[in-house]
Amino acid sequence: MGTTARISRNVALTGLIAAAAFTAAGLFYGDPRFVGLFEFRNSNSIVPDGQAADQQPGTAAEAVGTDAPPPGFEEAERPLGTAEVPPSPSDSFKFLATNDDGTPVGYSPCRPLHYVVNAGLAPAGAENLVEDAIGTIARATGIRFINDGATSEAPSEDRDPYQPETYGERWAPLLISWTTPEAAPKLKGQVIGTGGSTHYSFDGGPKTFVTGSLDLDAPQLAGELERPQGSQYATAVILHELSHVMGLEHVDDPLQLMYPEIGTPDGLAAGDLNGLYQLGRTACRKDL
């Protein structure tokens, strides 16, 4: 599923784009960049250069019928970190999924979120972009991330959230891939990145994200990194997709990074930070 967007100086990514928004926004690079949202295990995509995806909202994918690891791996009695309190209140955020009681679906704050990076195709100038973006998300949520290093695992639309033969008796780590449209078909056309998570629950009980994927179109981002301020744009792309991985939906507020008209190299805005702060305060899950 997808939504359209474009790059602007002080606006970010998602939703249904009105023609007035395109006219009013000052272009960051002077040419359009589009952001799309579609289902890819609860996924969202970035679409530059004028290509519009279909405009349906994102949905969270559930690991239905999936084998699960022994519960409670690395689960502590209390959250492992403390999120930075947002500097100002804002309700300009939405969650990709909520439980029946209205609480957002997120990752357990009481266990680390492991991740691996397939960086074989990472372009020049991409060094530290992922690490820096993860640091920003960690501070906003209080979630503790652990880098498990490099991986040769390829991106897959049907990635199994539990791969004991590869990762042991635990949920598979978040997979971050610098890749191509040939390896990740959802990147075909003008899509520049996708990201999302898979939630798990027992018998209709509360849902929690257990793993996710983030695919970045290495050739397209290589081109962006050659532009002035290209690293700021690439960072905004990664932050936007990581925010989807954590559980944020697109919003209608053009001042937020989660607005479909992205571009803002200024990073996360007040609504984004307030939403991520709440996602870092979800329930611990010793049963998962």
Backbone bond lengths (Angstrom), bond angles and torsions (degrees), N, CA, C in turn:
res aa  C-N    CA-C-N  psi(-1)  N-CA   C-N-CA  omega(-1)  CA-C   N-CA-C  phi
1 M - - - 1.460 - - 1.503 108.15 -
2 G 1.352 120.01 154.79 1.437 118.55 -173.25 1.502 113.43 -151.34
3 T 1.317 115.12 160.48 1.443 123.29 172.12 1.505 108.26 -132.84
4 T 1.324 115.86 155.93 1.453 119.02 -179.21 1.513 110.37 -96.11
5 A 1.336 115.03 160.31 1.455 120.12 175.94 1.500 110.05 -165.29
6 R 1.331 116.58 178.04 1.447 120.35 173.90 1.498 110.76 -156.23
7 I 1.339 118.32 163.08 1.457 122.82 -174.77 1.514 111.31 -81.32
8 S 1.337 116.52 134.38 1.443 122.02 177.32 1.526 108.52 -137.44
9 R 1.335 116.80 168.45 1.459 118.44 -175.08 1.513 112.07 -68.99
10 N 1.287 119.57 -49.16 1.454 120.97 -173.85 1.513 112.14 -121.38
11 V 1.328 117.33 33.33 1.452 120.82 178.22 1.495 109.77 -130.91
12 A 1.353 117.48 163.39 1.442 121.57 -177.97 1.505 112.16 -121.87
13 L 1.460 121.80 -137.98 1.464 123.90 -161.38 1.540 117.43 -120.25
14 T 1.479 133.82 134.69 1.481 141.51 143.97 1.510 117.44 141.62
15 G 1.367 116.99 179.70 1.439 124.11 169.24 1.504 114.57 83.10
16 L 1.345 115.15 -166.00 1.453 121.75 176.97 1.524 108.20 -89.58
17 I 1.318 116.58 128.08 1.461 120.37 -172.85 1.527 109.95 -98.87
18 A 1.296 116.01 121.47 1.461 120.19 177.40 1.516 109.69 -85.93
19 A 1.329 115.63 151.91 1.458 119.42 -178.90 1.522 111.21 -61.79
20 A 1.321 116.19 -32.91 1.460 119.14 179.48 1.511 112.12 -63.36
21 A 1.328 116.25 -34.18 1.463 119.30 179.86 1.509 110.62 -65.83
22 F 1.333 116.87 -38.32 1.459 119.91 178.28 1.528 110.75 -64.91
23 T 1.329 115.75 -39.72 1.451 119.31 -177.10 1.517 111.60 -69.41
24 A 1.338 115.89 -39.60 1.456 120.67 -174.44 1.518 113.25 -76.88
25 A 1.309 118.03 -27.35 1.458 120.32 -173.22 1.524 110.64 -77.08
26 G 1.329 116.53 134.91 1.464 120.61 174.60 1.503 109.26 -83.09
27 L 1.332 117.46 127.61 1.454 120.60 -174.25 1.506 110.90 -72.49
28 F 1.332 115.09 134.34 1.468 120.45 -178.72 1.519 111.66 -73.57
29 Y 1.325 117.06 -44.34 1.450 120.26 178.23 1.528 113.12 -104.34
30 G 1.324 117.11 -2.99 1.437 119.64 -178.98 1.516 113.86 85.77
31 D 1.319 117.89 1.78 1.464 121.34 174.31 1.517 107.45 -142.16
32 P 1.344 117.43 156.28 1.458 119.77 -171.45 1.515 113.49 -72.01
33 R 1.311 115.54 147.13 1.451 123.83 171.37 1.524 106.28 -131.86
34 F 1.294 117.47 137.10 1.455 120.63 -174.36 1.510 111.87 -118.58
35 V 1.315 114.82 147.34 1.443 122.34 178.26 1.510 108.70 -118.56
36 G 1.314 117.77 133.56 1.454 120.85 178.90 1.506 111.36 -121.33
37 L 1.313 115.17 157.01 1.454 121.67 177.77 1.512 107.32 -131.16
38 F 1.334 117.07 124.70 1.453 119.82 176.75 1.513 109.02 -150.41
39 E 1.324 115.41 164.09 1.458 119.29 -176.47 1.526 110.43 -75.30
40 F 1.300 116.10 123.21 1.468 122.53 176.90 1.515 105.64 -151.97
41 R 1.317 115.57 74.18 1.456 121.42 -170.09 1.517 108.98 52.48
42 N 1.365 115.14 50.94 1.458 122.68 -177.01 1.518 110.30 71.33
43 S 1.327 115.68 54.89 1.450 120.95 -166.64 1.513 113.19 -113.59
44 N 1.316 114.56 158.03 1.447 123.00 177.06 1.508 108.87 -136.72
45 S 1.328 116.54 149.58 1.454 118.78 -174.20 1.511 111.43 -131.87
46 I 1.318 114.60 153.96 1.446 121.04 176.40 1.514 108.56 -108.34
47 V 1.323 116.31 128.19 1.456 121.58 -175.41 1.518 108.63 -123.42
48 P 1.332 119.33 108.28 1.456 119.30 176.64 1.519 112.34 -90.25
49 D 1.323 115.29 174.05 1.460 123.54 166.98 1.522 114.47 62.23
50 G 1.335 116.58 44.64 1.446 120.30 164.33 1.497 117.95 79.14
51 Q 1.315 119.64 7.87 1.458 120.29 -179.72 1.523 109.51 -93.55
52 A 1.322 116.56 123.52 1.457 121.03 -177.89 1.514 110.36 -96.54
53 A 1.321 116.59 130.56 1.454 121.28 171.94 1.517 108.69 -92.26
54 D 1.349 117.61 170.80 1.455 118.31 179.01 1.519 109.12 -70.90
55 Q 1.342 116.31 154.33 1.448 120.60 -162.93 1.519 112.54 -106.83
56 Q 1.299 118.17 51.45 1.448 121.87 175.88 1.517 109.50 -100.97
57 P 1.343 117.77 149.58 1.458 119.71 -179.00 1.517 111.59 -70.46
58 G 1.319 115.36 159.18 1.460 120.93 179.03 1.520 112.00 -76.80
59 T 1.296 116.55 156.16 1.450 122.11 176.69 1.515 108.90 -132.68
60 A 1.299 115.83 154.31 1.458 120.34 179.49 1.520 110.24 -88.33
61 A 1.309 115.86 137.13 1.459 120.74 179.37 1.520 109.99 -90.74
62 E 1.316 115.32 143.51 1.457 120.86 178.94 1.519 110.05 -111.21
63 A 1.323 115.67 141.06 1.459 121.52 178.57 1.522 108.68 -79.04
64 V 1.307 115.96 78.70 1.461 121.34 -176.45 1.523 109.48 -81.23
65 G 1.309 116.44 128.15 1.451 121.30 176.03 1.516 113.96 70.63
66 T 1.327 116.46 15.67 1.450 120.84 -178.23 1.524 110.10 -88.69
67 D 1.327 116.07 136.12 1.451 119.15 172.11 1.516 109.01 -61.70
68 A 1.315 116.50 147.29 1.456 121.78 -178.11 1.523 110.10 -118.46
69 P 1.317 117.81 149.43 1.460 120.65 176.74 1.520 110.60 -74.79
70 P 1.327 117.77 170.04 1.457 119.68 172.34 1.526 109.65 -55.50
71 P 1.329 118.25 138.30 1.466 120.03 -172.39 1.527 112.89 -72.32
72 G 1.331 113.71 156.65 1.461 120.62 168.63 1.506 116.57 82.13
73 F 1.330 119.20 15.13 1.462 120.39 -178.77 1.527 110.21 -59.88
74 E 1.320 116.98 119.46 1.464 125.48 178.67 1.527 113.56 63.01
75 E 1.323 117.82 13.76 1.464 120.72 -179.23 1.523 110.02 -77.27
76 A 1.314 117.00 123.71 1.460 122.90 179.45 1.530 110.31 -94.37
77 E 1.307 115.45 174.51 1.466 120.64 -179.21 1.524 111.92 -76.38
78 R 1.321 116.68 -20.90 1.456 120.28 -177.00 1.527 108.87 -146.63
79 P 1.326 118.00 165.44 1.464 120.12 -179.71 1.528 112.35 -54.67
80 L 1.329 114.71 143.02 1.459 120.13 -175.58 1.517 112.77 -79.84
81 G 1.307 117.54 -23.87 1.456 121.07 -177.59 1.512 111.34 -136.32
82 T 1.303 114.77 173.71 1.462 121.56 178.58 1.517 108.56 -124.12
83 A 1.295 115.86 123.27 1.465 119.76 -179.91 1.519 110.39 -72.24
84 E 1.316 114.92 149.04 1.457 119.69 172.00 1.524 108.95 -70.02
85 V 1.315 117.00 131.19 1.460 120.61 179.04 1.524 108.53 -67.71
86 P 1.331 117.89 129.74 1.473 119.31 179.57 1.523 111.21 -55.69
87 P 1.318 117.51 141.34 1.459 120.03 -176.05 1.522 114.04 -65.56
88 S 1.337 117.40 -22.45 1.458 120.65 178.33 1.520 108.68 -148.89
89 P 1.340 117.82 147.69 1.464 119.86 179.00 1.514 111.30 -71.82
90 S 1.335 115.41 151.05 1.465 121.76 176.66 1.518 108.38 -165.06
91 D 1.321 116.04 141.72 1.459 120.42 174.12 1.523 111.35 -109.10
92 S 1.326 117.06 20.86 1.468 121.41 179.98 1.524 110.51 -85.42
93 F 1.319 115.32 64.30 1.454 121.19 176.31 1.516 108.68 -152.58
94 K 1.332 115.33 158.85 1.462 122.42 175.29 1.522 108.09 -138.31
95 F 1.328 114.86 154.37 1.453 120.37 177.56 1.525 110.11 -103.16
96 L 1.314 115.89 145.18 1.461 120.41 177.40 1.520 111.73 -67.42
97 A 1.322 117.29 -33.74 1.464 120.71 -177.73 1.519 108.87 -149.92
98 T 1.314 115.21 146.32 1.463 120.83 175.82 1.526 109.22 -132.49
99 N 1.310 115.22 158.31 1.454 121.52 175.07 1.528 110.02 -85.05
100 D 1.299 116.37 174.07 1.457 120.73 -177.44 1.526 112.64 -60.18
101 D 1.328 117.02 -28.04 1.461 120.38 179.87 1.522 112.60 -87.55
102 G 1.334 116.65 5.63 1.449 120.40 177.71 1.511 115.27 90.17
103 T 1.318 117.84 -6.57 1.461 120.02 179.81 1.527 110.01 -73.41
104 P 1.323 117.54 146.80 1.463 119.03 -178.32 1.519 112.20 -73.75
105 V 1.312 115.99 151.09 1.453 121.79 173.27 1.524 107.73 -85.79
106 G 1.328 115.47 124.95 1.452 120.77 178.87 1.516 109.56 -146.75
107 Y 1.308 115.95 -170.84 1.461 122.09 175.01 1.525 109.44 -85.28
108 S 1.323 117.02 151.46 1.455 120.50 176.00 1.522 109.33 -63.80
109 P 1.329 117.89 126.66 1.466 119.72 177.91 1.525 112.96 -78.27
110 C 1.339 116.24 -2.71 1.454 120.49 -175.58 1.527 113.41 -97.99
111 R 1.333 115.99 4.72 1.461 119.95 174.03 1.513 108.70 -138.81
112 P 1.314 117.75 151.79 1.462 119.43 179.09 1.521 111.41 -70.21
113 L 1.302 115.34 150.26 1.459 121.65 173.81 1.526 107.27 -99.52
114 H 1.318 115.55 104.91 1.461 120.87 178.95 1.522 109.47 -76.40
115 Y 1.319 115.76 148.11 1.457 120.13 174.64 1.511 110.38 -143.89
116 V 1.329 114.96 153.63 1.460 122.85 176.06 1.523 107.81 -128.08
117 V 1.319 116.46 154.58 1.459 121.01 -176.61 1.522 109.37 -127.24
118 N 1.327 114.91 124.76 1.460 121.03 170.35 1.524 106.22 -95.07
119 A 1.330 115.86 96.25 1.465 121.79 -171.89 1.512 112.60 -107.60
120 G 1.328 117.81 17.68 1.452 120.37 -177.56 1.515 113.62 -58.38
121 L 1.338 117.83 -28.49 1.460 121.47 -178.54 1.531 112.33 -109.95
122 A 1.320 117.35 11.64 1.463 119.74 -179.21 1.524 110.30 -58.71
123 P 1.323 118.01 130.24 1.471 120.14 -176.50 1.523 112.29 -77.27
124 A 1.314 115.23 164.58 1.453 120.65 174.26 1.520 109.58 -60.00
125 G 1.307 116.14 137.68 1.449 120.93 -178.03 1.510 113.87 92.37
126 A 1.341 117.31 -4.58 1.467 120.76 -178.28 1.521 112.61 -90.45
127 E 1.323 117.09 -3.32 1.458 119.85 -178.31 1.531 110.28 -56.86
128 N 1.299 115.05 132.68 1.473 123.91 175.44 1.526 114.46 72.41
129 L 1.334 119.47 -2.91 1.461 119.09 -179.53 1.523 111.67 -62.86
130 V 1.333 116.35 -45.97 1.466 119.82 -179.45 1.522 110.34 -66.24
131 E 1.326 117.05 -45.53 1.462 120.27 -179.08 1.526 110.98 -60.77
132 D 1.321 116.54 -43.18 1.462 119.37 -179.52 1.525 111.32 -64.72
133 A 1.336 116.95 -41.37 1.460 120.08 179.53 1.523 110.80 -65.80
134 I 1.319 117.08 -41.08 1.463 120.01 177.96 1.526 110.55 -63.10
135 G 1.316 117.22 -38.66 1.457 119.37 176.26 1.517 112.38 -60.07
136 T 1.330 116.30 -40.04 1.463 120.42 177.93 1.519 111.27 -64.31
137 I 1.336 117.00 -44.25 1.466 120.83 179.48 1.527 110.59 -66.88
138 A 1.316 117.67 -37.70 1.465 120.93 178.60 1.523 110.89 -61.98
139 R 1.316 117.12 -42.24 1.461 119.85 179.22 1.524 111.47 -67.64
140 A 1.338 116.63 -34.38 1.468 120.38 -177.87 1.517 112.53 -74.67
141 T 1.337 117.41 -29.17 1.464 121.29 -175.29 1.524 113.99 -107.55
142 G 1.322 117.62 -24.73 1.456 120.90 -171.36 1.519 112.54 81.94
143 I 1.339 117.62 -3.78 1.463 121.03 177.46 1.530 108.84 -67.55
144 R 1.323 116.45 134.72 1.456 120.79 177.95 1.519 109.46 -92.30
145 F 1.312 116.38 118.76 1.460 122.53 178.48 1.527 109.44 -96.51
146 I 1.330 115.62 143.11 1.457 121.47 175.36 1.519 108.48 -126.40
147 N 1.322 115.53 124.14 1.462 121.71 178.78 1.526 108.60 -83.54
148 D 1.328 116.52 111.57 1.463 121.49 177.53 1.520 112.12 -86.37
149 G 1.332 116.79 5.07 1.453 120.01 173.95 1.511 113.95 94.62
150 A 1.328 113.28 -161.26 1.465 120.41 -176.02 1.521 110.82 -78.13
151 T 1.324 114.73 154.55 1.458 121.13 176.32 1.518 109.25 -141.75
152 S 1.316 116.02 154.52 1.460 121.24 171.82 1.525 111.14 -101.87
153 E 1.335 117.32 3.72 1.466 119.90 179.28 1.520 109.68 -60.51
154 A 1.303 116.01 131.06 1.462 121.62 -179.63 1.526 110.02 -88.67
155 P 1.321 117.70 151.11 1.465 119.67 176.51 1.523 111.09 -64.06
156 S 1.327 115.90 149.66 1.453 121.60 -178.98 1.516 109.23 -151.98
157 E 1.331 115.82 135.96 1.457 120.17 176.54 1.529 111.18 -68.72
158 D 1.317 117.52 -21.42 1.463 121.93 -178.47 1.530 110.58 -115.14
159 R 1.306 116.10 38.80 1.459 120.68 -177.64 1.523 110.56 -60.53
160 D 1.318 115.75 131.17 1.456 121.73 178.49 1.526 109.04 -76.81
161 P 1.331 118.74 125.25 1.466 119.67 -179.90 1.527 113.94 -71.72
162 Y 1.328 116.78 -11.51 1.469 120.81 178.58 1.517 108.00 -128.23
163 Q 1.334 116.49 111.81 1.462 122.72 -177.15 1.533 109.22 -129.29
164 P 1.315 117.43 75.17 1.477 119.68 -173.96 1.519 113.51 -62.32
165 E 1.345 117.31 -29.71 1.460 119.26 -179.22 1.526 111.50 -69.40
166 T 1.316 117.37 -22.32 1.462 121.64 -179.22 1.520 112.53 -103.42
167 Y 1.313 116.89 -41.81 1.464 120.77 -171.24 1.523 114.33 -119.08
168 G 1.313 117.95 1.54 1.454 120.01 179.04 1.514 112.86 86.22
169 E 1.320 114.63 -170.63 1.473 121.66 -173.43 1.519 111.22 -82.88
170 R 1.309 115.13 66.05 1.461 122.72 177.29 1.529 107.84 -157.55
171 W 1.317 116.27 169.00 1.454 119.38 174.17 1.522 109.22 -63.70
172 A 1.317 116.63 143.46 1.461 120.53 178.17 1.524 109.37 -60.32
173 P 1.318 117.78 145.65 1.464 120.14 178.94 1.522 111.78 -70.31
174 L 1.315 115.60 160.07 1.457 121.82 169.43 1.525 108.46 -55.52
175 L 1.327 116.54 128.02 1.459 121.86 -179.16 1.525 109.62 -103.74
176 I 1.327 116.14 120.01 1.459 122.45 177.37 1.521 107.49 -112.49
177 S 1.318 116.63 120.40 1.465 121.16 -172.64 1.522 111.57 -124.55
178 W 1.321 116.31 127.55 1.462 122.02 163.31 1.524 105.09 -87.00
179 T 1.317 116.47 115.12 1.449 118.99 -167.15 1.521 110.80 -144.54
180 T 1.324 116.61 -165.00 1.461 122.70 -177.67 1.523 109.54 -134.77
181 P 1.322 117.41 163.24 1.462 119.59 176.03 1.526 113.25 -61.08
182 E 1.326 117.25 -27.54 1.461 119.58 178.78 1.527 110.66 -66.87
183 A 1.314 116.63 -38.25 1.468 120.82 179.93 1.515 112.32 -84.67
184 A 1.310 117.28 -28.84 1.467 122.51 -179.14 1.526 107.60 -128.30
185 P 1.328 118.58 90.54 1.468 121.65 -172.16 1.517 115.10 -56.97
186 K 1.320 118.56 -25.51 1.454 119.45 178.60 1.522 112.15 -65.24
187 L 1.322 117.51 -13.36 1.457 121.40 178.08 1.524 112.56 -88.75
188 K 1.323 117.66 -0.22 1.463 119.41 -178.25 1.531 110.60 -65.47
189 G 1.318 114.72 157.93 1.446 119.45 -175.33 1.507 110.09 78.02
190 Q 1.334 116.27 -130.04 1.461 120.96 -176.06 1.522 113.27 -105.98
191 V 1.319 118.26 9.82 1.460 120.61 179.47 1.526 108.64 -70.45
192 I 1.325 116.41 129.97 1.462 120.38 -175.78 1.528 112.73 -105.75
193 G 1.343 118.17 -14.65 1.453 120.66 178.17 1.514 111.73 -170.79
194 T 1.299 116.65 152.56 1.461 122.58 174.35 1.518 108.82 -135.65
195 G 1.307 116.41 153.16 1.456 120.39 177.83 1.505 111.44 -160.76
196 G 1.304 117.24 147.67 1.450 121.33 177.48 1.502 112.02 179.87
197 S 1.320 116.49 176.45 1.463 122.81 -177.13 1.518 110.87 -134.12
198 T 1.311 115.16 162.25 1.455 122.79 177.28 1.523 109.05 -112.65
199 H 1.338 116.01 129.51 1.467 118.27 177.88 1.520 110.78 -100.96
200 Y 1.314 114.92 161.00 1.457 122.43 -176.54 1.523 108.17 -137.68
201 S 1.316 115.64 144.44 1.466 120.31 177.08 1.518 108.71 -151.84
202 F 1.318 115.78 167.00 1.458 122.11 177.49 1.515 109.93 -113.36
203 D 1.332 116.66 121.21 1.466 122.23 171.50 1.523 112.61 50.47
204 G 1.321 116.36 44.94 1.455 119.49 177.28 1.505 114.36 77.72
205 G 1.324 118.47 9.71 1.453 121.97 179.33 1.518 111.74 -76.84
206 P 1.341 116.59 -171.12 1.464 119.83 -177.99 1.524 111.90 -60.99
207 K 1.320 115.09 144.07 1.455 122.02 -176.97 1.525 110.40 -99.11
208 T 1.327 115.26 147.28 1.459 122.19 176.08 1.520 108.47 -141.76
209 F 1.316 116.42 138.82 1.457 119.48 174.46 1.525 109.84 -69.08
210 V 1.322 115.82 139.95 1.462 120.14 -178.28 1.525 112.90 -119.28
211 T 1.306 118.01 -23.30 1.461 121.70 176.40 1.515 108.73 -165.71
212 G 1.322 115.84 172.60 1.454 119.27 -179.15 1.514 111.67 -160.50
213 S 1.333 114.83 -179.81 1.453 122.06 179.03 1.519 109.31 -141.55
214 L 1.320 115.49 147.50 1.454 121.95 175.62 1.520 107.13 -140.28
215 D 1.336 116.97 117.06 1.463 122.69 -179.18 1.518 109.20 -110.98
216 L 1.320 116.14 132.27 1.454 122.29 179.36 1.526 109.25 -119.55
217 D 1.324 116.47 131.47 1.455 121.24 179.60 1.531 108.30 -75.94
218 A 1.319 116.37 100.44 1.464 121.41 -174.43 1.523 112.67 -60.70
219 P 1.348 120.32 -46.00 1.465 118.85 179.74 1.529 113.52 -61.63
220 Q 1.339 117.25 -42.43 1.465 118.97 179.45 1.521 111.57 -65.87
221 L 1.332 116.64 -43.58 1.454 118.98 -179.25 1.518 111.72 -69.48
222 A 1.334 117.42 -27.89 1.460 119.51 173.61 1.528 110.10 -59.69
223 G 1.327 115.91 -41.79 1.456 119.54 176.83 1.515 112.69 -65.02
224 E 1.337 116.25 -41.84 1.459 119.65 179.05 1.527 111.27 -63.22
225 L 1.328 117.08 -37.01 1.460 120.66 -177.71 1.519 112.51 -69.75
226 E 1.309 117.23 -13.82 1.459 120.59 175.74 1.523 112.22 -84.99
227 R 1.331 117.24 -10.74 1.457 121.39 179.39 1.529 110.57 -81.43
228 P 1.336 117.65 160.77 1.464 119.63 169.40 1.529 110.25 -59.48
229 Q 1.289 116.40 135.26 1.462 122.57 -178.80 1.522 112.47 60.50
230 G 1.330 115.94 23.92 1.458 119.49 -179.48 1.512 113.55 -62.29
231 S 1.322 117.76 -34.49 1.463 119.46 -179.92 1.522 111.05 -66.68
232 Q 1.353 117.19 -33.51 1.467 119.69 176.55 1.517 110.89 -66.19
233 Y 1.334 116.37 -39.52 1.456 119.12 177.76 1.526 110.67 -66.16
234 A 1.330 116.76 -45.68 1.463 119.90 179.41 1.522 110.63 -60.86
235 T 1.319 117.05 -38.97 1.467 120.32 177.35 1.518 110.84 -63.23
236 A 1.348 116.87 -41.01 1.463 119.89 177.78 1.519 111.06 -62.05
237 V 1.328 116.87 -39.77 1.461 121.02 177.02 1.523 110.36 -59.87
238 I 1.322 116.55 -49.34 1.464 120.41 -177.02 1.522 110.68 -66.05
239 L 1.334 117.72 -41.69 1.467 120.56 178.08 1.520 111.42 -62.48
240 H 1.321 116.54 -41.33 1.461 120.36 178.88 1.527 109.95 -61.00
241 E 1.325 116.62 -47.41 1.460 119.60 -177.96 1.525 111.81 -69.66
242 L 1.315 118.06 -37.86 1.467 120.00 175.58 1.529 110.84 -63.48
243 S 1.316 117.10 -34.84 1.469 119.84 177.24 1.515 110.67 -65.92
244 H 1.340 117.89 -36.48 1.459 120.09 172.42 1.530 110.03 -64.23
245 V 1.316 117.34 -43.82 1.465 120.65 178.34 1.526 110.35 -55.96
246 M 1.324 116.55 -40.78 1.462 120.07 -179.02 1.523 112.72 -73.28
247 G 1.365 116.91 -22.69 1.460 119.01 175.78 1.508 116.66 128.56
248 L 1.338 118.57 10.66 1.462 120.15 178.44 1.523 111.43 -88.46
249 E 1.302 115.46 142.16 1.461 125.06 176.04 1.528 108.17 -99.15
250 H 1.329 116.04 166.33 1.454 120.64 172.47 1.532 110.57 -64.89
251 V 1.335 115.63 156.77 1.460 121.75 177.97 1.521 109.50 -131.26
252 D 1.339 115.87 168.50 1.456 121.94 -179.15 1.526 112.94 -92.83
253 D 1.317 117.46 -5.39 1.457 122.48 -176.95 1.530 110.04 -82.58
254 P 1.340 118.53 114.32 1.467 120.05 -175.60 1.517 114.42 -69.59
255 L 1.316 118.09 -6.99 1.465 120.17 179.12 1.523 112.44 -86.25
256 Q 1.326 117.62 -8.73 1.466 121.39 -175.57 1.531 111.17 -97.23
257 L 1.311 116.58 150.40 1.460 121.04 175.65 1.522 111.01 -64.72
258 M 1.339 117.60 -25.35 1.450 120.91 -179.59 1.533 113.16 -85.77
259 Y 1.291 117.69 8.59 1.463 122.50 169.15 1.525 107.93 -75.66
260 P 1.345 118.35 148.61 1.467 118.52 -177.15 1.508 114.26 -66.09
261 E 1.301 119.02 -30.73 1.449 119.60 177.03 1.515 108.31 -80.45
262 I 1.304 114.44 94.33 1.460 118.76 -178.22 1.505 109.99 -89.06
263 G 1.225 113.71 177.76 1.425 121.75 175.58 1.497 108.41 148.52
264 T 1.318 116.01 -37.04 1.444 118.48 -169.54 1.520 113.14 -51.03
265 P 1.318 117.29 112.30 1.458 118.44 172.71 1.514 111.49 -78.89
266 D 1.343 116.32 3.67 1.461 120.22 -179.80 1.521 112.12 -76.52
267 G 1.325 117.94 -10.85 1.454 121.01 175.58 1.512 113.30 87.00
268 L 1.324 115.36 -155.44 1.458 122.02 -175.39 1.522 110.93 -69.28
269 A 1.334 115.91 134.93 1.458 121.76 178.57 1.528 109.47 -100.60
270 A 1.320 116.02 -176.50 1.464 120.90 -171.49 1.523 112.91 -59.12
271 G 1.344 117.24 -43.99 1.457 119.28 179.41 1.512 112.40 -64.68
272 D 1.331 116.23 -44.16 1.463 120.63 177.44 1.522 110.47 -56.75
273 L 1.331 116.03 -46.62 1.467 120.74 -176.34 1.527 111.25 -66.62
274 N 1.333 117.52 -38.44 1.456 119.53 178.49 1.525 111.34 -67.51
275 G 1.338 117.14 -39.01 1.456 119.58 177.40 1.518 111.96 -65.60
276 L 1.326 117.15 -45.00 1.465 120.82 178.98 1.526 110.76 -64.25
277 Y 1.320 116.74 -35.86 1.464 120.61 177.56 1.527 110.73 -60.25
278 Q 1.329 116.76 -43.50 1.464 119.92 178.35 1.530 111.43 -67.86
279 L 1.326 117.26 -36.46 1.464 120.03 178.81 1.518 111.49 -65.77
280 G 1.308 117.76 -25.00 1.455 120.82 176.72 1.512 113.91 -81.60
281 R 1.330 117.25 -0.87 1.473 121.54 -177.54 1.526 111.92 -115.64
282 T 1.340 116.55 23.22 1.462 119.95 177.59 1.524 110.07 -74.94
283 A 1.325 116.16 174.19 1.462 120.76 -173.28 1.522 112.27 -73.68
284 C 1.329 115.75 146.70 1.460 120.68 170.31 1.528 108.94 -68.87
285 R 1.332 116.73 155.54 1.460 120.10 -174.87 1.538 110.82 -138.02
286 K 1.306 116.71 78.95 1.462 120.10 174.79 1.524 112.44 -65.84
287 D 1.344 115.37 -18.95 1.463 119.02 -177.41 1.521 112.43 -83.44
288 L 1.318 118.96 -4.55 1.465 121.68 -179.28 1.521 110.15 -110.89
